[in-house]
Amino acid sequence: MIAAAIFLTGCATTPAPKPVDDWALKLSPASLGATLQQSQHLTMTYNGQSTELDGLIEVTPTQIQVALIKFGRRILTLRYDGTRLDETKDVMVPAEVNGARILSDLQLVYWPRASIIAQLPSGYELLEKDMRPVDGPLVRILLHNKQTIATVDYGNPRNQKAPITLNNAQFNYIMTIAPQ
């Protein structure tokens, strides 16, 4: 969901710095340990410009499906069975939009820490910090060689509808997910 919105804001002509390492998570659907069906409202910010999309996610033990919708039109569909990633893009979605990056961001946000850690290559770490003096946010931090790659702020974990913010320092974008 992430990368798609970046390029749909009209920022596709502004080149992003080449990341040092563009490794991505590719966890099995079953490693989520649950099923998930959720509609979301996404706000993407890249180079100071924002755009909004709607997203649909469905995860079963055998498949992950993601659909992105803009102006009532499905612009991207992903299907991942744990081995093969299939993408269908509308003509308005630039070729640079990367389904593997979208899948990786989705898994960084929703998959259990243990499932992610089991797949991290050498040099990567995943930290979780409980910032709650009482009901403060839980924050997840992905590091590569001690450098922050991405952070996920879960806001108020007691509220299932609370927005989640992913800040990807490696690719320079922020995504806010508001579950519907």
CYANA upper distance limits for C-alpha pairs under 8 A (distance plus 0.5 A):
  1 MET  CA      5 ALA  CA      7.34
  1 MET  CA     55 GLY  CA      7.72
  1 MET  CA     66 VAL  CA      8.15
  1 MET  CA     68 LEU  CA      7.17
  1 MET  CA    102 ILE  CA      5.39
  1 MET  CA    103 LEU  CA      8.02
  1 MET  CA    105 ASP  CA      8.24
  1 MET  CA    106 LEU  CA      7.86
  2 ILE  CA      6 ILE  CA      7.34
  2 ILE  CA     44 MET  CA      7.76
  2 ILE  CA    101 ARG  CA      7.93
  2 ILE  CA    102 ILE  CA      5.76
  2 ILE  CA    105 ASP  CA      7.30
  2 ILE  CA    175 MET  CA      7.07
  3 ALA  CA      7 PHE  CA      7.32
  3 ALA  CA     97 VAL  CA      6.05
  3 ALA  CA     98 ASN  CA      6.87
  3 ALA  CA     99 GLY  CA      8.39
  3 ALA  CA    101 ARG  CA      7.15
  3 ALA  CA    102 ILE  CA      6.43
  4 ALA  CA      8 LEU  CA      6.95
  4 ALA  CA     76 LEU  CA      8.39
  4 ALA  CA     93 VAL  CA      7.59
  4 ALA  CA     97 VAL  CA      5.69
  4 ALA  CA     98 ASN  CA      7.81
  4 ALA  CA    102 ILE  CA      8.02
  5 ALA  CA      9 THR  CA      6.95
  5 ALA  CA     44 MET  CA      6.44
  5 ALA  CA     51 THR  CA      7.22
  5 ALA  CA     52 GLU  CA      8.01
  5 ALA  CA     53 LEU  CA      7.66
  6 ILE  CA     10 GLY  CA      8.50
  6 ILE  CA     11 CYS  CA      7.30
  6 ILE  CA     12 ALA  CA      7.92
  6 ILE  CA     44 MET  CA      6.90
  6 ILE  CA     45 THR  CA      7.53
  6 ILE  CA     46 TYR  CA      6.47
  6 ILE  CA     51 THR  CA      8.38
  6 ILE  CA    173 TYR  CA      7.89
  7 PHE  CA     11 CYS  CA      6.08
  7 PHE  CA     12 ALA  CA      5.22
  7 PHE  CA     93 VAL  CA      7.89
  7 PHE  CA     94 PRO  CA      7.25
  7 PHE  CA     96 GLU  CA      8.24
  7 PHE  CA     97 VAL  CA      7.39
  8 LEU  CA     12 ALA  CA      7.82
  8 LEU  CA     51 THR  CA      7.99
  8 LEU  CA     92 MET  CA      8.28
  8 LEU  CA     93 VAL  CA      7.21
  8 LEU  CA     94 PRO  CA      8.29
  9 THR  CA     49 GLN  CA      7.38
  9 THR  CA     50 SER  CA      7.09
  9 THR  CA     51 THR  CA      6.12
 11 CYS  CA     46 TYR  CA      7.88
 11 CYS  CA     47 ASN  CA      8.01
 11 CYS  CA     49 GLN  CA      8.29
 12 ALA  CA     94 PRO  CA      8.28
 16 ALA  CA    171 PHE  CA      7.47
 16 ALA  CA    172 ASN  CA      8.07
 17 PRO  CA    171 PHE  CA      7.98
 19 PRO  CA    170 GLN  CA      6.51
 19 PRO  CA    171 PHE  CA      7.23
 24 ALA  CA    100 ALA  CA      7.22
 24 ALA  CA    101 ARG  CA      6.72
 24 ALA  CA    104 SER  CA      5.84
 25 LEU  CA    100 ALA  CA      8.39
 25 LEU  CA    103 LEU  CA      7.84
 25 LEU  CA    104 SER  CA      5.03
 25 LEU  CA    105 ASP  CA      8.34
 25 LEU  CA    107 GLN  CA      7.44
 25 LEU  CA    108 LEU  CA      8.06
 25 LEU  CA    116 ILE  CA      8.07
 25 LEU  CA    119 GLN  CA      7.94
 25 LEU  CA    120 LEU  CA      8.37
 26 LYS  CA     82 GLY  CA      7.71
 26 LYS  CA    100 ALA  CA      8.12
 26 LYS  CA    103 LEU  CA      7.69
 26 LYS  CA    104 SER  CA      6.82
 26 LYS  CA    107 GLN  CA      8.38
 27 LEU  CA     31 SER  CA      7.11
 27 LEU  CA     82 GLY  CA      7.02
 27 LEU  CA    107 GLN  CA      7.78
 27 LEU  CA    115 SER  CA      8.01
 27 LEU  CA    116 ILE  CA      7.90
 27 LEU  CA    119 GLN  CA      8.05
 28 SER  CA     32 LEU  CA      8.10
 28 SER  CA     62 THR  CA      8.38
 28 SER  CA     81 ASP  CA      7.59
 28 SER  CA     82 GLY  CA      4.78
 28 SER  CA     83 THR  CA      8.21
 29 PRO  CA     59 VAL  CA      6.93
 29 PRO  CA     60 THR  CA      6.90
 29 PRO  CA     61 PRO  CA      5.71
 29 PRO  CA     62 THR  CA      6.19
 29 PRO  CA     63 GLN  CA      6.02
 29 PRO  CA     64 ILE  CA      6.46
 29 PRO  CA     80 TYR  CA      8.30
 29 PRO  CA     81 ASP  CA      7.22
 29 PRO  CA     82 GLY  CA      6.49
 30 ALA  CA     34 ALA  CA      7.83
 30 ALA  CA     60 THR  CA      7.47
 30 ALA  CA     61 PRO  CA      4.53
 30 ALA  CA     62 THR  CA      6.75
 31 SER  CA     61 PRO  CA      8.22
 31 SER  CA    111 TRP  CA      7.84
 31 SER  CA    112 PRO  CA      8.40
 31 SER  CA    115 SER  CA      6.63
 32 LEU  CA     61 PRO  CA      8.35
 32 LEU  CA    110 TYR  CA      8.05
 32 LEU  CA    111 TRP  CA      5.56
 32 LEU  CA    112 PRO  CA      6.87
 32 LEU  CA    115 SER  CA      8.01
 33 GLY  CA     61 PRO  CA      8.15
 33 GLY  CA    112 PRO  CA      8.50
 34 ALA  CA     59 VAL  CA      8.43
 34 ALA  CA     60 THR  CA      7.78
 34 ALA  CA     61 PRO  CA      7.80
 35 THR  CA     58 GLU  CA      8.03
 35 THR  CA     59 VAL  CA      5.78
 35 THR  CA     60 THR  CA      5.39
 35 THR  CA     61 PRO  CA      7.32
 36 LEU  CA     57 ILE  CA      7.71
 36 LEU  CA     58 GLU  CA      5.96
 36 LEU  CA     59 VAL  CA      5.41
 36 LEU  CA     60 THR  CA      7.36
 37 GLN  CA     56 LEU  CA      8.11
 37 GLN  CA     57 ILE  CA      6.15
 37 GLN  CA     58 GLU  CA      4.96
 37 GLN  CA     59 VAL  CA      6.99
 38 GLN  CA     56 LEU  CA      6.37
 38 GLN  CA     57 ILE  CA      5.80
 38 GLN  CA     58 GLU  CA      7.11
 38 GLN  CA    179 PRO  CA      7.31
 38 GLN  CA    180 GLN  CA      7.68
 39 SER  CA     54 ASP  CA      7.83
 39 SER  CA     55 GLY  CA      6.19
 39 SER  CA     56 LEU  CA      4.98
 39 SER  CA     57 ILE  CA      6.88
 39 SER  CA    179 PRO  CA      6.61
 39 SER  CA    180 GLN  CA      5.97
 40 GLN  CA     54 ASP  CA      6.18
 40 GLN  CA     55 GLY  CA      5.47
 40 GLN  CA     56 LEU  CA      6.73
 40 GLN  CA    177 ILE  CA      6.82
 40 GLN  CA    178 ALA  CA      5.96
 40 GLN  CA    179 PRO  CA      4.89
 40 GLN  CA    180 GLN  CA      5.71
 41 HIS  CA     52 GLU  CA      7.74
 41 HIS  CA     53 LEU  CA      6.53
 41 HIS  CA     54 ASP  CA      5.09
 41 HIS  CA     55 GLY  CA      6.72
 41 HIS  CA    177 ILE  CA      6.48
 41 HIS  CA    178 ALA  CA      5.58
 41 HIS  CA    179 PRO  CA      6.92
 41 HIS  CA    180 GLN  CA      7.39
 42 LEU  CA     52 GLU  CA      6.05
 42 LEU  CA     53 LEU  CA      5.61
 42 LEU  CA     54 ASP  CA      6.32
 42 LEU  CA     55 GLY  CA      7.43
 42 LEU  CA    175 MET  CA      7.23
 42 LEU  CA    176 THR  CA      6.12
 42 LEU  CA    177 ILE  CA      5.34
 42 LEU  CA    178 ALA  CA      6.80
 43 THR  CA     50 SER  CA      7.16
 43 THR  CA     51 THR  CA      6.27
 43 THR  CA     52 GLU  CA      5.05
 43 THR  CA     53 LEU  CA      7.06
 43 THR  CA    175 MET  CA      6.16
 43 THR  CA    176 THR  CA      5.62
 43 THR  CA    177 ILE  CA      7.29
 44 MET  CA     50 SER  CA      5.80
 44 MET  CA     51 THR  CA      5.84
 44 MET  CA     52 GLU  CA      6.78
 44 MET  CA    173 TYR  CA      7.66
 44 MET  CA    174 ILE  CA      6.34
 44 MET  CA    175 MET  CA      5.09
 44 MET  CA    176 THR  CA      7.08
 45 THR  CA     49 GLN  CA      5.91
 45 THR  CA     50 SER  CA      4.77
 45 THR  CA     51 THR  CA      7.21
 45 THR  CA    173 TYR  CA      6.15
 45 THR  CA    174 ILE  CA      5.64
 45 THR  CA    175 MET  CA      6.90
 46 TYR  CA     50 SER  CA      6.99
 46 TYR  CA    172 ASN  CA      7.10
 46 TYR  CA    173 TYR  CA      5.24
 46 TYR  CA    174 ILE  CA      7.21
 47 ASN  CA    172 ASN  CA      8.10
 47 ASN  CA    173 TYR  CA      7.95
 52 GLU  CA     70 LYS  CA      8.09
 53 LEU  CA     68 LEU  CA      7.22
 53 LEU  CA     69 ILE  CA      6.33
 53 LEU  CA     70 LYS  CA      5.74
 54 ASP  CA     68 LEU  CA      6.36
 54 ASP  CA     69 ILE  CA      5.56
 54 ASP  CA     70 LYS  CA      7.02
 55 GLY  CA     66 VAL  CA      7.59
 55 GLY  CA     67 ALA  CA      6.11
 55 GLY  CA     68 LEU  CA      5.09
 55 GLY  CA     69 ILE  CA      6.60
 56 LEU  CA     65 GLN  CA      8.45
 56 LEU  CA     66 VAL  CA      6.13
 56 LEU  CA     67 ALA  CA      5.61
 56 LEU  CA     68 LEU  CA      7.12
 57 ILE  CA     64 ILE  CA      7.93
 57 ILE  CA     65 GLN  CA      6.29
 57 ILE  CA     66 VAL  CA      5.20
 57 ILE  CA     67 ALA  CA      7.21
 58 GLU  CA     63 GLN  CA      8.50
 58 GLU  CA     64 ILE  CA      6.33
 58 GLU  CA     65 GLN  CA      5.67
 58 GLU  CA     66 VAL  CA      7.09
 59 VAL  CA     63 GLN  CA      6.37
 59 VAL  CA     64 ILE  CA      4.99
 59 VAL  CA     65 GLN  CA      6.92
 60 THR  CA     64 ILE  CA      6.97
 62 THR  CA     81 ASP  CA      6.22
 62 THR  CA     82 GLY  CA      7.87
 63 GLN  CA     79 ARG  CA      7.36
 63 GLN  CA     80 TYR  CA      6.08
 63 GLN  CA     81 ASP  CA      4.94
 63 GLN  CA     82 GLY  CA      7.54
 64 ILE  CA     78 LEU  CA      8.19
 64 ILE  CA     79 ARG  CA      6.13
 64 ILE  CA     80 TYR  CA      5.57
 64 ILE  CA     81 ASP  CA      6.93
 65 GLN  CA     77 THR  CA      7.72
 65 GLN  CA     78 LEU  CA      6.00
 65 GLN  CA     79 ARG  CA      5.11
 65 GLN  CA     80 TYR  CA      7.10
 66 VAL  CA     76 LEU  CA      8.38
 66 VAL  CA     77 THR  CA      6.08
 66 VAL  CA     78 LEU  CA      5.51
 66 VAL  CA     79 ARG  CA      7.18
 67 ALA  CA     74 ARG  CA      7.26
 67 ALA  CA     75 ILE  CA      8.09
 67 ALA  CA     76 LEU  CA      6.12
 67 ALA  CA     77 THR  CA      4.98
 67 ALA  CA     78 LEU  CA      7.03
 68 LEU  CA     74 ARG  CA      6.29
 68 LEU  CA     75 ILE  CA      6.24
 68 LEU  CA     76 LEU  CA      5.65
 68 LEU  CA     77 THR  CA      7.08
 69 ILE  CA     73 ARG  CA      5.74
 69 ILE  CA     74 ARG  CA      4.85
 69 ILE  CA     75 ILE  CA      6.09
 69 ILE  CA     76 LEU  CA      7.74
 70 LYS  CA     74 ARG  CA      7.05
 70 LYS  CA     75 ILE  CA      7.14
 74 ARG  CA     90 ASP  CA      7.91
 75 ILE  CA     89 LYS  CA      6.23
 75 ILE  CA     90 ASP  CA      5.18
 75 ILE  CA     91 VAL  CA      8.43
 75 ILE  CA     92 MET  CA      7.78
 75 ILE  CA     93 VAL  CA      7.29
 76 LEU  CA     87 GLU  CA      7.66
 76 LEU  CA     88 THR  CA      6.13
 76 LEU  CA     89 LYS  CA      5.06
 76 LEU  CA     90 ASP  CA      6.68
 76 LEU  CA     93 VAL  CA      8.14
 77 THR  CA     87 GLU  CA      6.20
 77 THR  CA     88 THR  CA      5.59
 77 THR  CA     89 LYS  CA      7.11
 78 LEU  CA     85 LEU  CA      7.44
 78 LEU  CA     86 ASP  CA      6.16
 78 LEU  CA     87 GLU  CA      5.18
 78 LEU  CA     88 THR  CA      7.10
 78 LEU  CA     99 GLY  CA      7.30
 79 ARG  CA     85 LEU  CA      6.24
 79 ARG  CA     86 ASP  CA      5.64
 79 ARG  CA     87 GLU  CA      7.15
 80 TYR  CA     84 ARG  CA      6.17
 80 TYR  CA     85 LEU  CA      4.97
 80 TYR  CA     86 ASP  CA      6.90
 81 ASP  CA     85 LEU  CA      7.49
 85 LEU  CA     99 GLY  CA      8.17
 85 LEU  CA    100 ALA  CA      8.06
 87 GLU  CA     99 GLY  CA      7.03
 89 LYS  CA     93 VAL  CA      6.60
 93 VAL  CA     97 VAL  CA      7.44
 98 ASN  CA    102 ILE  CA      7.02
 99 GLY  CA    103 LEU  CA      6.63
100 ALA  CA    104 SER  CA      6.57
101 ARG  CA    105 ASP  CA      6.71
102 ILE  CA    106 LEU  CA      6.74
103 LEU  CA    107 GLN  CA      6.69
104 SER  CA    108 LEU  CA      6.61
105 ASP  CA    109 VAL  CA      6.79
106 LEU  CA    110 TYR  CA      6.71
106 LEU  CA    111 TRP  CA      8.49
107 GLN  CA    111 TRP  CA      5.55
107 GLN  CA    116 ILE  CA      8.48
108 LEU  CA    116 ILE  CA      7.86
109 VAL  CA    152 VAL  CA      7.05
109 VAL  CA    166 LEU  CA      8.04
111 TRP  CA    115 SER  CA      7.21
111 TRP  CA    116 ILE  CA      7.38
112 PRO  CA    116 ILE  CA      7.07
113 ARG  CA    117 ILE  CA      6.59
113 ARG  CA    126 LEU  CA      7.91
114 ALA  CA    118 ALA  CA      6.68
115 SER  CA    119 GLN  CA      7.46
116 ILE  CA    120 LEU  CA      6.91
116 ILE  CA    126 LEU  CA      8.37
117 ILE  CA    125 GLU  CA      7.83
117 ILE  CA    126 LEU  CA      7.14
120 LEU  CA    124 TYR  CA      6.42
120 LEU  CA    125 GLU  CA      7.74
123 GLY  CA    144 HIS  CA      5.94
123 GLY  CA    145 ASN  CA      5.50
123 GLY  CA    146 LYS  CA      8.36
124 TYR  CA    142 LEU  CA      7.69
124 TYR  CA    143 LEU  CA      5.96
124 TYR  CA    144 HIS  CA      4.90
124 TYR  CA    145 ASN  CA      6.80
124 TYR  CA    146 LYS  CA      8.31
125 GLU  CA    142 LEU  CA      6.38
125 GLU  CA    143 LEU  CA      5.57
125 GLU  CA    144 HIS  CA      7.00
125 GLU  CA    146 LYS  CA      8.36
126 LEU  CA    140 ARG  CA      7.49
126 LEU  CA    141 ILE  CA      6.16
126 LEU  CA    142 LEU  CA      5.16
126 LEU  CA    143 LEU  CA      6.79
127 LEU  CA    140 ARG  CA      6.17
127 LEU  CA    141 ILE  CA      5.55
127 LEU  CA    142 LEU  CA      7.03
127 LEU  CA    143 LEU  CA      8.44
128 GLU  CA    138 LEU  CA      7.52
128 GLU  CA    139 VAL  CA      6.09
128 GLU  CA    140 ARG  CA      4.88
128 GLU  CA    141 ILE  CA      6.71
129 LYS  CA    138 LEU  CA      6.34
129 LYS  CA    139 VAL  CA      5.66
129 LYS  CA    140 ARG  CA      6.91
130 ASP  CA    136 GLY  CA      8.04
130 ASP  CA    137 PRO  CA      7.07
130 ASP  CA    138 LEU  CA      5.19
130 ASP  CA    139 VAL  CA      6.96
131 MET  CA    136 GLY  CA      5.92
131 MET  CA    137 PRO  CA      5.89
131 MET  CA    138 LEU  CA      6.24
131 MET  CA    139 VAL  CA      7.62
132 ARG  CA    136 GLY  CA      3.97
132 ARG  CA    137 PRO  CA      6.14
132 ARG  CA    138 LEU  CA      7.54
135 ASP  CA    156 ASN  CA      7.33
135 ASP  CA    157 PRO  CA      8.48
135 ASP  CA    158 ARG  CA      8.43
136 GLY  CA    155 GLY  CA      7.68
136 GLY  CA    156 ASN  CA      6.91
137 PRO  CA    153 ASP  CA      7.10
137 PRO  CA    154 TYR  CA      6.26
137 PRO  CA    155 GLY  CA      5.09
137 PRO  CA    156 ASN  CA      5.87
137 PRO  CA    157 PRO  CA      7.12
138 LEU  CA    153 ASP  CA      6.66
138 LEU  CA    154 TYR  CA      5.96
138 LEU  CA    155 GLY  CA      7.23
138 LEU  CA    156 ASN  CA      8.22
138 LEU  CA    157 PRO  CA      7.57
139 VAL  CA    151 THR  CA      7.38
139 VAL  CA    152 VAL  CA      6.05
139 VAL  CA    153 ASP  CA      5.08
139 VAL  CA    154 TYR  CA      6.66
140 ARG  CA    151 THR  CA      6.05
140 ARG  CA    152 VAL  CA      5.45
140 ARG  CA    153 ASP  CA      7.08
141 ILE  CA    148 THR  CA      7.37
141 ILE  CA    149 ILE  CA      8.14
141 ILE  CA    150 ALA  CA      6.43
141 ILE  CA    151 THR  CA      4.96
141 ILE  CA    152 VAL  CA      6.97
142 LEU  CA    148 THR  CA      6.50
142 LEU  CA    149 ILE  CA      5.99
142 LEU  CA    150 ALA  CA      5.71
142 LEU  CA    151 THR  CA      6.76
143 LEU  CA    147 GLN  CA      5.69
143 LEU  CA    148 THR  CA      4.99
143 LEU  CA    149 ILE  CA      5.81
143 LEU  CA    150 ALA  CA      7.72
144 HIS  CA    148 THR  CA      7.02
144 HIS  CA    149 ILE  CA      6.92
148 THR  CA    169 ALA  CA      7.43
148 THR  CA    170 GLN  CA      8.46
149 ILE  CA    168 ASN  CA      6.68
149 ILE  CA    169 ALA  CA      5.77
149 ILE  CA    170 GLN  CA      5.60
150 ALA  CA    166 LEU  CA      7.47
150 ALA  CA    167 ASN  CA      6.00
150 ALA  CA    168 ASN  CA      4.81
150 ALA  CA    169 ALA  CA      5.98
150 ALA  CA    170 GLN  CA      7.40
151 THR  CA    166 LEU  CA      6.21
151 THR  CA    167 ASN  CA      5.73
151 THR  CA    168 ASN  CA      7.09
152 VAL  CA    164 ILE  CA      7.53
152 VAL  CA    165 THR  CA      6.12
152 VAL  CA    166 LEU  CA      4.93
152 VAL  CA    167 ASN  CA      6.92
153 ASP  CA    164 ILE  CA      6.25
153 ASP  CA    165 THR  CA      5.62
153 ASP  CA    166 LEU  CA      6.98
154 TYR  CA    162 ALA  CA      8.16
154 TYR  CA    163 PRO  CA      7.54
154 TYR  CA    164 ILE  CA      5.21
154 TYR  CA    165 THR  CA      7.14
155 GLY  CA    162 ALA  CA      6.80
155 GLY  CA    163 PRO  CA      6.89
155 GLY  CA    164 ILE  CA      6.51
155 GLY  CA    165 THR  CA      8.24
156 ASN  CA    162 ALA  CA      6.46
157 PRO  CA    162 ALA  CA      7.85
160 GLN  CA    179 PRO  CA      8.08
161 LYS  CA    178 ALA  CA      7.09
161 LYS  CA    179 PRO  CA      5.74
161 LYS  CA    180 GLN  CA      7.10
162 ALA  CA    178 ALA  CA      7.02
162 ALA  CA    179 PRO  CA      7.65
163 PRO  CA    176 THR  CA      6.89
163 PRO  CA    177 ILE  CA      5.88
163 PRO  CA    178 ALA  CA      4.89
163 PRO  CA    179 PRO  CA      7.25
164 ILE  CA    176 THR  CA      6.14
164 ILE  CA    177 ILE  CA      5.58
164 ILE  CA    178 ALA  CA      7.05
165 THR  CA    174 ILE  CA      7.55
165 THR  CA    175 MET  CA      6.22
165 THR  CA    176 THR  CA      4.91
165 THR  CA    177 ILE  CA      6.78
166 LEU  CA    174 ILE  CA      6.21
166 LEU  CA    175 MET  CA      5.68
166 LEU  CA    176 THR  CA      6.87
167 ASN  CA    172 ASN  CA      8.17
167 ASN  CA    173 TYR  CA      6.63
167 ASN  CA    174 ILE  CA      4.94
167 ASN  CA    175 MET  CA      6.98
168 ASN  CA    172 ASN  CA      6.09
168 ASN  CA    173 TYR  CA      5.86
168 ASN  CA    174 ILE  CA      6.59
169 ALA  CA    173 TYR  CA      7.31
